[in-house]
Amino acid sequence: MDASVKLREATPDNAPAIARVQVKTWRTACRGLYPDAFLTSLSVEEKSTHWRKTIERSGQDFAEVGYGWTDLRVVAKCAAP
């Protein structure tokens, strides 16, 4: 098993995996900082739609979006203005 994280530019097909990482990260890292009801309401489907649109706009005077993966599993997301 290769534990190194590789980075590459995201494609619209990566949006669901990026959304899962975002929602899981927020629910874990922000517990106690935001109301539980807010964290529970975070939707992978809504975030996936957001990331798909964002990725499709990449390179059009907008953020470049990438993701990190290890063993074909998305483990991080990044976006730069």
Sequence and secondary structure as in RCSB ss.txt:
>XXXX:A:sequence
MDASVKLREATPDNAPAIARVQVKTWRTACRGLYPDAFLTSLSVEEKSTHWRKTIERSGQDFAEVGYGWTDLRVV
AKCAAP
>XXXX:A:secstr
     EEEE  GGGHHHHHHHHHHHHHHHTBTTB HHHHHH  HHHHHHHHHHHHHHTTSSS EEEEEEETTEEE
EEEEE 
